[in-house]
Amino acid sequence: MNPLASDFAKTTALVAGLVALAAVVLVACWLIRRTLLRVPRQYRQTSPSLVWLLFVPMVNLVWAFILAVRVPASIRAGLDAQGSSEGGDCGRGVGLAWAISWALAAALGVRGRFQESGLSPAGGWLGFGSVVLLVIFIVQSSAASKKLLAK
């Protein structure tokens, strides 16, 4: 195979992957922000506008952990103030699993770039798993926040 064509294919795949990741993060940020907006202001442990920090490279690895703890805690505080015992952990457990898998996938992806073989397959599967966990986190936290509106 022509080495130039191989480099072009790798670059195209990388750009397509980055565009897809940006789209996923954009939708996730919008949905998490919408979830936080349902929580009364006095119970929010983070500002809905700070969700967009997930777009900042390297900061997003730490911010995922902060969101995974503060979004469910905000919802829980709102539910507790209403006297509701519904909502469970409001997505905290799966949120932390998402943040951990997100950080590990990023670490394996960076490690794979410095190896001759390219990206780590484990990092790719872990990245896919982190997106699945992110979706579950959003669904659980959103469902719990809708209970705030029902009261």
Stockholm file with secondary structure:
# STOCKHOLM 1.0

chainA/1-151         MNPLASDFAKTTALVAGLVALAAVVLVACWLIRRTLLRVPRQYRQTSPSLVWLLFVPMVNLVWAFILAVRVPASIRAGLDAQGSSEGGDCGRGVGLAWAISWALAAALGVRGRFQESGLSPAGGWLGFGSVVLLVIFIVQSSAASKKLLAK
#=GR chainA/1-151 SS CCHHHHHHHHHHHHHHHHHHHHHHHHHHHHHHHHHHHTSCGGGCSSCGGGGGGGGSTTHHHHHHHHHHHHHHHHHHHHHHHTTCCTTTTTTHHHHHHHHHHHHHHHHHHHHHHTSTTCSCHHHHHHHHHHHHHHHHHHHHHHHHHHHHHHC
#=GC SS_cons         CCHHHHHHHHHHHHHHHHHHHHHHHHHHHHHHHHHHHTSCGGGCSSCGGGGGGGGSTTHHHHHHHHHHHHHHHHHHHHHHHTTCCTTTTTTHHHHHHHHHHHHHHHHHHHHHHTSTTCSCHHHHHHHHHHHHHHHHHHHHHHHHHHHHHHC
//
